[in-house]
Amino acid sequence: MCLIFFVFRYPGQLVAEYLARNYGTTNPEFKWAIGGRSTEKLNALKETLSEIDPMAKDLPVVTGDSADAASMAALAARTEVVLTTVGPYQKYGNELVAACVEAGIKYCDLTGETYWIQDNVERHHEQAAATGARIVHCCGFDSVPSEMGTLLLAEHMKRVHGGSLEEVANVLVDASGGVSGGTIASLLGQLDVLRGLSREEAARRSGSYMLNPAGDRPEGAAGWDTGDGGFGYNRELGAWTAPFVMAAINAKVVRRSNALLGNYYGAPFCYGEFTGTGGGAAGLLGAAGATLATGLAGPLLYFPATRGLLQRYLPQPGEGPTKEARDNGYFVFNLVGKGKTEAGAPVTLRAEVGSREGDGGYKETAKMLAESALCLALADLPPRAGVLTPASAMGLELVKRLNKANMFFSVTEDSLAPESIISKSLGPGLLGKKPNGAEEEEKAPSSDLIRGGEKK
């Protein structure tokens, strides 16, 4: 098994460092190489990796130009899995995706560019399904936590209750880290695409179900499905909520997963994402302020005059948080899923997904992307091909890998008090002080608990 990690600036270096540190540069299960345009920079990366694993001096290097179709075809012909961090993807990713589709191999990336994903669905899904290629977008902070958390809720609902979900609210309740320049560049690129569309084309290419197959886009959507989540109050979590900046990406990916899995989560199924700001008056004010700021950011970044001013203060591609911020970062999502049992009785489930080992945008994204590539390479996966999502391509096999890599996942029943889904190991977070009894070992009746590398 051979994997090529097509590296670009900090994200790619972090992926390579993660792999060298956790799997070594010589591994009996798989061979891997680093790829890029500059041999000089790739050799410099090998020197860095040699400080982690001395054998990295012998790591193969593959050079290629992402804008050259022949170069990308040659790269795809010599491997079985490609992982790429070369973004913005709508600018640099087209030839590589096309080559992987033609070669019938596996591919994963970090893109959050929904218009580009939509383009790839329209251009490549049918051909990829025919060649056996698995093109898996959004394998980082957007959208792996959202995908795996929702899948866990659906699996629990099916296995324990024989029922299905009707809605899921996913709330970022705690996080520390920073925003990467690559993420900012991708978001700005989406606004550029939107600006270049006619009104009719913008309407066709937008909407909550824009990534769903053409025959599976529910009409008359209501509630969260008219957007992706925003200002409100979550009674189950006891927290006020504001828009979550990545919801515009994650929610669409989760909906595509449900469609590709034959509406496995539920039909109809409503999904929304939010930022939690805590309870009480402070939480209300925080949610109101965050909602206002988010509402202003879009127009200010859309128009060139104000965008130019704001860009002076935003991270540039390749820039991001310091190593200290990455190492000390963390993130925690709480998901509330509601549905019905096979007999029609209402059920409320809660899930928790996150990590205390690094920030979501960089360090843990490198982990999620690397483990996605290894999952595609090594796991026994369903023979599903096409332009896929993390959940539809890898399912719970990815949860298992990430769990072994110390990300945590849990599902609990509504018999627990709302606060008790927050583990004592996670700290107070944005939901306020630790719940009563948090110092004691939690007991979770009717729960599937996978946390920190062990099942309890």
Backbone torsions as a table, in degrees:
resi	resn	phi	psi	omega
1	MET	NA	128.2	-178.9
2	CYS	-122.5	134.4	177.3
3	LEU	-122.4	141.2	173.4
4	ILE	-116.5	124.4	177.4
5	PHE	-100.5	107.2	-177.1
6	PHE	-86.8	101.6	-166.3
7	VAL	-93.6	154.6	180.0
8	PHE	-154.2	112.8	175.5
9	ARG	54.7	-149.8	-173.2
10	TYR	-61.5	-45.2	-176.5
11	PRO	-57.0	-45.7	-179.4
12	GLY	-65.6	-38.7	177.8
13	GLN	-63.3	-40.5	179.4
14	LEU	-64.8	-37.4	176.9
15	VAL	-64.0	-46.2	-179.9
16	ALA	-63.2	-40.5	178.0
17	GLU	-64.5	-40.2	178.1
18	TYR	-61.1	-45.3	-177.7
19	LEU	-65.8	-44.0	-180.0
20	ALA	-63.5	-39.1	-176.8
21	ARG	-72.1	-37.9	-172.2
22	ASN	-100.1	-21.7	-177.3
23	TYR	-128.3	-12.3	-177.7
24	GLY	78.3	163.7	179.5
25	THR	-89.3	-9.5	170.2
26	THR	-124.9	116.2	-174.7
27	ASN	-134.5	134.6	-177.3
28	PRO	-67.3	-20.0	-177.1
29	GLU	-84.9	-28.8	-175.9
30	PHE	-158.5	158.0	172.5
31	LYS	-110.6	147.5	178.6
32	TRP	-142.5	158.9	-179.3
33	ALA	-139.7	161.1	173.1
34	ILE	-107.8	143.5	-177.5
35	GLY	-130.8	156.8	178.2
36	GLY	175.3	-173.0	-176.9
37	ARG	-89.4	-32.7	-173.1
38	SER	-104.8	114.7	176.6
39	THR	-61.7	-37.9	-179.6
40	GLU	-60.7	-45.8	-179.3
41	LYS	-69.5	-35.5	178.4
42	LEU	-67.2	-39.3	176.8
43	ASN	-66.8	-34.4	175.7
44	ALA	-65.0	-37.4	177.0
45	LEU	-65.5	-39.0	177.1
46	LYS	-60.0	-38.0	177.0
47	GLU	-62.3	-42.0	177.9
48	THR	-63.5	-44.0	-179.8
49	LEU	-66.1	-28.1	179.7
50	SER	-65.3	-23.1	175.9
51	GLU	-71.2	-23.6	176.9
52	ILE	-89.5	-47.0	-179.4
53	ASP	-136.8	111.1	-177.9
54	PRO	-55.4	-25.8	-179.8
55	MET	-71.4	-7.6	180.0
56	ALA	-64.1	-17.1	178.3
57	LYS	-62.3	-21.5	179.7
58	ASP	-100.9	8.5	-178.9
59	LEU	-65.1	128.9	179.7
60	PRO	-63.7	148.1	178.3
61	VAL	-121.0	132.4	178.9
62	VAL	-120.8	121.0	179.0
63	THR	-99.3	146.9	179.5
64	GLY	-170.6	156.2	179.5
65	ASP	-108.0	119.1	-175.7
66	SER	-64.7	-16.3	179.2
67	ALA	-91.0	-5.3	-175.1
68	ASP	-106.2	116.7	-175.6
69	ALA	-62.0	-42.7	-178.7
70	ALA	-64.6	-39.0	178.7
71	SER	-63.0	-42.7	-179.6
72	MET	-71.6	-33.5	177.0
73	ALA	-65.2	-40.2	177.9
74	ALA	-64.8	-38.6	178.0
75	LEU	-64.1	-47.1	-177.9
76	ALA	-64.8	-28.3	-177.2
77	ALA	-72.7	-15.9	-174.3
78	ARG	-110.2	13.6	-178.4
79	THR	-144.9	172.1	176.8
80	GLU	-112.3	-23.0	178.7
81	VAL	-138.3	134.9	174.0
82	VAL	-119.0	129.8	171.2
83	LEU	-114.3	130.1	-178.4
84	THR	-132.3	140.0	173.7
85	THR	-116.8	17.2	-175.4
86	VAL	-82.3	99.0	-179.4
87	GLY	-131.4	171.1	2.3
88	PRO	-61.9	137.3	-171.0
89	TYR	-70.3	-33.1	-179.8
90	GLN	-67.0	-16.2	177.5
91	LYS	-96.5	-38.2	-172.2
92	TYR	-116.0	-3.1	-169.6
93	GLY	-104.7	-6.7	-170.6
94	ASN	-65.1	-46.5	-175.7
95	GLU	-67.8	-35.1	180.0
96	LEU	-68.8	-43.3	177.6
97	VAL	-61.2	-46.3	-179.6
98	ALA	-59.6	-40.1	-179.9
99	ALA	-66.6	-40.3	179.5
100	CYS	-67.4	-37.3	176.9
101	VAL	-63.7	-47.2	-178.8
102	GLU	-62.0	-38.8	-178.1
103	ALA	-81.0	-12.5	179.5
104	GLY	70.9	34.3	-178.0
105	ILE	-108.7	-174.5	-176.3
106	LYS	-103.1	145.4	-173.2
107	TYR	-145.4	139.3	173.1
108	CYS	-143.1	152.6	-177.1
109	ASP	-149.5	-173.4	-178.7
110	LEU	-112.5	10.2	-172.0
111	THR	-59.8	146.5	169.3
112	GLY	-124.9	19.2	-174.6
113	GLU	-89.5	95.2	-171.3
114	THR	-65.2	-33.7	178.2
115	TYR	-66.3	-38.4	178.8
116	TRP	-68.5	-41.0	175.6
117	ILE	-59.6	-43.7	178.7
118	GLN	-60.5	-41.8	176.3
119	ASP	-58.8	-44.0	-179.0
120	ASN	-67.1	-35.7	174.9
121	VAL	-60.0	-47.1	-177.3
122	GLU	-70.3	-37.5	-177.4
123	ARG	-79.5	-39.6	-162.4
124	HIS	-122.2	-12.8	-170.8
125	HIS	-59.8	-48.8	-177.0
126	GLU	-65.0	-42.6	179.5
127	GLN	-66.3	-40.7	178.9
128	ALA	-62.8	-39.8	177.4
129	ALA	-62.1	-34.8	-179.6
130	ALA	-75.5	-39.0	-178.0
131	THR	-84.5	-12.8	-177.2
132	GLY	88.8	7.6	179.5
133	ALA	-70.3	144.5	175.5
134	ARG	-119.6	104.0	-179.7
135	ILE	-100.0	109.0	-172.5
136	VAL	-116.9	106.5	178.3
137	HIS	-88.0	168.5	168.4
138	CYS	62.5	50.2	-176.0
139	CYS	-100.9	29.9	176.3
140	GLY	-126.1	-147.2	178.4
141	PHE	-55.7	-34.6	164.0
142	ASP	-111.0	107.7	21.6
143	SER	-139.3	27.4	-172.7
144	VAL	-62.5	-47.7	179.2
145	PRO	-59.3	-41.1	178.8
146	SER	-64.2	-44.1	-178.5
147	GLU	-65.3	-49.4	-175.5
148	MET	-71.8	-36.4	177.6
149	GLY	-63.2	-44.7	179.4
150	THR	-66.9	-41.0	178.5
151	LEU	-61.8	-41.0	178.4
152	LEU	-62.2	-42.0	177.1
153	LEU	-61.0	-45.5	-179.0
154	ALA	-64.4	-41.7	178.9
155	GLU	-62.3	-43.3	179.2
156	HIS	-64.0	-43.8	-179.6
157	MET	-61.1	-42.3	179.8
158	LYS	-68.5	-48.6	-171.8
159	ARG	-72.0	-41.8	-174.9
160	VAL	-87.8	-37.5	-171.7
161	HIS	-116.0	-8.2	-178.5
162	GLY	63.9	20.0	-176.4
163	GLY	-116.1	-162.8	-178.3
164	SER	-140.5	162.4	179.3
165	LEU	-82.7	149.7	172.3
166	GLU	-109.9	-32.9	178.3
167	GLU	-155.1	152.5	174.7
168	VAL	-136.7	128.0	171.5
169	ALA	-108.4	121.3	-178.2
170	ASN	-109.8	118.6	-173.1
171	VAL	-120.3	123.5	171.0
172	LEU	-76.1	107.7	-173.7
173	VAL	-99.2	-16.0	-178.2
174	ASP	-160.1	136.5	179.2
175	ALA	-164.5	149.6	172.8
176	SER	-147.5	136.8	-178.9
177	GLY	162.4	-130.4	179.9
178	GLY	-166.8	171.9	179.8
179	VAL	-99.7	133.2	-179.6
180	SER	-84.0	151.1	175.9
181	GLY	-64.0	-31.3	177.6
182	GLY	-64.8	-39.2	177.1
183	THR	-63.7	-43.4	178.2
184	ILE	-60.9	-44.6	-179.8
185	ALA	-61.8	-39.2	178.9
186	SER	-65.2	-43.2	179.2
187	LEU	-64.0	-41.5	178.2
188	LEU	-66.0	-36.3	177.2
189	GLY	-62.6	-36.1	177.0
190	GLN	-64.3	-39.3	177.7
191	LEU	-66.4	-35.9	177.4
192	ASP	-64.2	-41.6	177.2
193	VAL	-61.5	-46.2	-178.8
194	LEU	-60.7	-40.3	-178.6
195	ARG	-64.4	-30.0	-177.4
196	GLY	-85.6	-0.3	-178.0
197	LEU	-95.0	147.0	170.6
198	SER	-69.9	166.2	-179.6
199	ARG	-60.6	-40.7	-179.1
200	GLU	-67.2	-42.4	-179.6
201	GLU	-68.9	-37.4	177.9
202	ALA	-62.4	-39.2	178.9
203	ALA	-66.1	-38.6	-179.7
204	ARG	-69.1	-35.2	-172.0
205	ARG	-98.3	10.1	-179.8
206	SER	-121.9	-176.3	177.9
207	GLY	106.0	162.8	-174.6
208	SER	-63.2	-27.6	-175.0
209	TYR	-111.9	27.3	-175.0
210	MET	-63.6	-24.0	180.0
211	LEU	-94.8	-5.8	179.0
212	ASN	-72.0	153.1	171.5
213	PRO	-55.0	149.3	-174.2
214	ALA	-55.6	-33.1	-178.0
215	GLY	-87.3	4.8	-177.0
216	ASP	-133.6	57.1	176.9
217	ARG	-124.6	95.7	-174.5
218	PRO	-55.1	138.5	176.2
219	GLU	-94.2	154.6	178.3
220	GLY	69.0	33.1	-179.9
221	ALA	-61.2	145.4	-178.0
222	ALA	-133.4	170.3	176.1
223	GLY	62.2	-134.8	-177.7
224	TRP	-61.2	-27.9	-175.8
225	ASP	-70.1	-7.2	172.2
226	THR	-86.6	-9.1	176.5
227	GLY	-149.4	-141.5	-179.6
228	ASP	-136.2	7.0	-179.9
229	GLY	121.6	155.0	-179.4
230	GLY	-175.1	-144.0	-175.4
231	PHE	-65.4	137.0	178.0
232	GLY	170.3	-167.1	179.9
233	TYR	-133.9	126.0	179.1
234	ASN	-98.0	108.2	-175.4
235	ARG	-66.8	-37.5	-178.2
236	GLU	-63.8	-36.2	-179.6
237	LEU	-95.2	-11.5	-177.7
238	GLY	64.4	39.0	-174.1
239	ALA	-137.4	142.9	168.4
240	TRP	-76.6	151.2	-177.2
241	THR	-130.6	154.4	176.3
242	ALA	-131.4	170.4	177.1
243	PRO	-60.5	145.1	174.8
244	PHE	-104.8	127.0	-170.0
245	VAL	-60.7	-29.7	-178.5
246	MET	-88.7	-0.9	-177.6
247	ALA	-61.7	-34.7	-178.6
248	ALA	-62.2	-22.1	175.5
249	ILE	-94.3	-56.5	-171.4
250	ASN	-59.9	-43.1	-176.4
251	ALA	-61.7	-38.7	-179.5
252	LYS	-69.9	-35.4	178.1
253	VAL	-68.0	-43.1	178.1
254	VAL	-61.2	-40.9	179.2
255	ARG	-66.1	-37.2	176.9
256	ARG	-65.7	-39.6	177.7
257	SER	-58.1	-46.7	-179.9
258	ASN	-58.2	-41.5	179.6
259	ALA	-67.0	-46.1	-178.9
260	LEU	-65.3	-26.2	178.6
261	LEU	-92.0	17.4	177.5
262	GLY	69.3	38.5	-177.6
263	ASN	55.9	42.2	-178.9
264	TYR	-63.1	-34.1	-179.9
265	TYR	-69.5	-41.5	-179.9
266	GLY	161.4	163.1	176.3
267	ALA	-151.7	113.9	-0.9
268	PRO	-73.1	157.7	-178.7
269	PHE	-137.0	126.9	-176.0
270	CYS	-114.7	131.0	-176.6
271	TYR	-133.6	135.5	176.2
272	GLY	-143.8	154.1	179.1
273	GLU	-125.6	147.4	-172.2
274	PHE	-147.2	162.5	167.5
275	THR	-104.1	125.8	178.4
276	GLY	-84.0	136.4	-179.7
277	THR	-119.5	8.5	178.1
278	GLY	94.4	178.0	-178.2
279	GLY	-98.7	179.9	175.3
280	GLY	70.5	-168.2	-177.1
281	ALA	-64.9	-38.2	179.7
282	ALA	-63.3	-41.2	177.9
283	GLY	-65.2	-39.9	178.2
284	LEU	-61.9	-46.7	179.7
285	LEU	-64.5	-39.8	178.3
286	GLY	-63.3	-42.3	179.1
287	ALA	-66.0	-41.2	179.7
288	ALA	-64.1	-44.1	179.8
289	GLY	-65.2	-42.8	179.7
290	ALA	-65.8	-37.4	178.4
291	THR	-65.1	-42.4	178.5
292	LEU	-63.7	-45.3	-178.9
293	ALA	-62.5	-41.5	178.9
294	THR	-65.0	-40.4	179.4
295	GLY	-64.4	-32.8	179.9
296	LEU	-80.6	-30.3	-174.2
297	ALA	-62.5	-41.5	-178.0
298	GLY	-58.2	-56.9	178.9
299	PRO	-60.7	-39.0	-178.3
300	LEU	-65.7	-33.7	178.4
301	LEU	-85.3	-18.1	-178.9
302	TYR	-73.7	-43.0	-175.5
303	PHE	-86.1	130.7	-173.3
304	PRO	-55.4	-39.1	-175.4
305	ALA	-62.3	-48.7	-179.1
306	THR	-77.3	-29.0	178.1
307	ARG	-62.5	-45.2	-178.8
308	GLY	-57.4	-37.9	178.6
309	LEU	-67.6	-45.0	-177.7
310	LEU	-68.8	-33.7	-176.5
311	GLN	-63.5	-22.1	177.6
312	ARG	-62.3	-25.1	-174.3
313	TYR	-108.5	1.5	-178.5
314	LEU	-100.2	150.6	176.8
315	PRO	-61.8	143.7	177.2
316	GLN	-92.9	161.6	178.5
317	PRO	-52.9	132.6	-176.7
318	GLY	92.4	-13.4	177.7
319	GLU	-98.5	156.0	179.3
320	GLY	-178.5	-162.6	-177.9
321	PRO	-66.4	157.5	177.8
322	THR	-67.2	165.6	177.4
323	LYS	-59.4	-39.8	179.1
324	GLU	-61.8	-43.3	179.1
325	ALA	-65.5	-38.5	178.3
326	ARG	-64.8	-45.0	-176.7
327	ASP	-68.7	-34.1	-177.1
328	ASN	-93.1	1.1	-177.7
329	GLY	-78.6	173.8	-179.4
330	TYR	-168.3	168.8	172.9
331	PHE	-156.2	148.8	179.5
332	VAL	-141.9	124.3	172.2
333	PHE	-107.9	135.2	167.9
334	ASN	-110.6	128.5	178.7
335	LEU	-113.8	136.1	175.1
336	VAL	-115.9	117.0	179.6
337	GLY	-112.5	134.1	178.8
338	LYS	-121.6	140.2	179.2
339	GLY	-166.3	-162.2	-178.7
340	LYS	-131.3	147.7	175.1
341	THR	-71.7	175.1	177.3
342	GLU	-59.2	-30.2	179.5
343	ALA	-86.2	-2.8	177.6
344	GLY	94.3	6.5	178.9
345	ALA	-80.3	138.9	-179.3
346	PRO	-70.4	143.8	178.9
347	VAL	-137.1	138.9	172.0
348	THR	-117.8	125.8	178.7
349	LEU	-114.2	155.4	176.0
350	ARG	-129.7	140.4	176.2
351	ALA	-129.9	154.3	176.8
352	GLU	-134.1	132.2	-179.6
353	VAL	-136.4	136.6	178.0
354	GLY	173.2	-169.5	178.7
355	SER	-154.4	143.6	171.8
356	ARG	-111.0	18.2	-175.5
357	GLU	-104.7	0.0	179.6
358	GLY	166.9	168.2	-179.4
359	ASP	-69.7	152.3	-177.1
360	GLY	-71.1	-34.6	-172.1
361	GLY	-74.8	-25.1	-176.9
362	TYR	-126.4	-70.4	-171.6
363	LYS	-62.9	-49.3	-178.9
364	GLU	-76.7	-25.2	172.6
365	THR	-64.0	-41.5	176.6
366	ALA	-59.3	-41.2	177.2
367	LYS	-62.3	-48.3	-177.0
368	MET	-63.2	-40.8	-179.7
369	LEU	-69.3	-44.5	178.9
370	ALA	-61.8	-44.1	-179.8
371	GLU	-69.2	-29.6	175.0
372	SER	-64.6	-44.5	178.7
373	ALA	-62.4	-43.0	179.2
374	LEU	-68.2	-34.6	176.5
375	CYS	-63.6	-45.0	177.5
376	LEU	-62.5	-34.6	-176.4
377	ALA	-78.9	-38.4	-165.8
378	LEU	-114.3	-25.3	-173.7
379	ALA	-79.5	155.1	175.2
380	ASP	-85.5	96.6	-172.5
381	LEU	-107.3	157.3	175.1
382	PRO	-59.7	148.4	-176.6
383	PRO	-77.8	48.5	-179.6
384	ARG	-91.9	131.2	-178.9
385	ALA	-130.0	163.7	-178.5
386	GLY	129.1	-164.4	172.9
387	VAL	-88.0	104.8	-166.2
388	LEU	-110.9	-175.2	175.9
389	THR	-123.8	164.3	178.5
390	PRO	-54.6	-43.9	-178.0
391	ALA	-68.3	-43.0	-177.4
392	SER	-74.3	-26.3	-179.3
393	ALA	-86.5	-40.2	-169.7
394	MET	-119.8	-22.9	176.8
395	GLY	55.2	-143.0	-176.0
396	LEU	-72.2	-12.3	175.6
397	GLU	-62.1	-34.4	177.7
398	LEU	-71.0	-37.3	175.4
399	VAL	-58.0	-44.0	-179.0
400	LYS	-60.9	-43.6	-179.3
401	ARG	-66.3	-44.6	-178.3
402	LEU	-68.5	-33.4	175.6
403	ASN	-62.4	-43.8	177.1
404	LYS	-63.6	-25.6	178.4
405	ALA	-91.7	14.8	171.2
406	ASN	76.3	22.1	159.8
407	MET	-82.0	152.5	-177.0
408	PHE	-114.5	146.1	-178.0
409	PHE	-141.2	136.1	175.1
410	SER	-148.4	153.1	172.1
411	VAL	-132.6	130.3	178.3
412	THR	-131.7	161.0	-179.8
413	GLU	-88.5	167.2	-178.1
414	ASP	-77.6	3.4	175.9
415	SER	-72.0	-13.3	179.0
416	LEU	-87.5	153.4	173.0
417	ALA	-65.0	148.0	-176.9
418	PRO	-52.7	-38.9	-175.6
419	GLU	-70.1	-23.7	-169.8
420	SER	-73.2	-7.0	175.6
421	ILE	-79.5	-7.2	177.9
422	ILE	-93.6	111.8	-175.4
423	SER	-67.3	148.0	176.8
424	LYS	-61.1	-23.0	-177.7
425	SER	-76.7	-9.7	-174.2
426	LEU	-95.9	-10.1	179.8
427	GLY	80.7	-179.8	-172.6
428	PRO	-71.7	-33.7	177.7
429	GLY	62.8	-157.3	-176.4
430	LEU	-88.1	-3.3	-179.6
431	LEU	-91.6	8.6	176.9
432	GLY	100.5	-157.8	-175.3
433	LYS	-68.3	165.3	178.0
434	LYS	-62.5	142.5	178.5
435	PRO	-66.0	158.6	176.8
436	ASN	-58.0	135.0	179.1
437	GLY	82.9	6.3	-178.1
438	ALA	-67.3	-18.4	179.5
439	GLU	-75.9	-15.3	-178.7
440	GLU	-94.1	157.8	177.6
441	GLU	-63.3	129.0	-178.5
442	GLU	-76.3	143.9	172.8
443	LYS	-116.8	127.2	-173.2
444	ALA	-120.6	88.2	177.3
445	PRO	-62.8	147.2	178.7
446	SER	52.9	46.7	-176.6
447	SER	-127.1	152.2	166.1
448	ASP	-106.3	118.2	-176.7
449	LEU	-123.1	117.5	177.4
450	ILE	-124.7	110.4	-173.0
451	ARG	-146.4	131.5	170.5
452	GLY	57.7	33.6	173.7
453	GLY	91.8	1.3	178.0
454	GLU	-141.8	151.8	174.6
455	LYS	-95.1	135.4	179.0
456	LYS	-111.2	NA	NA
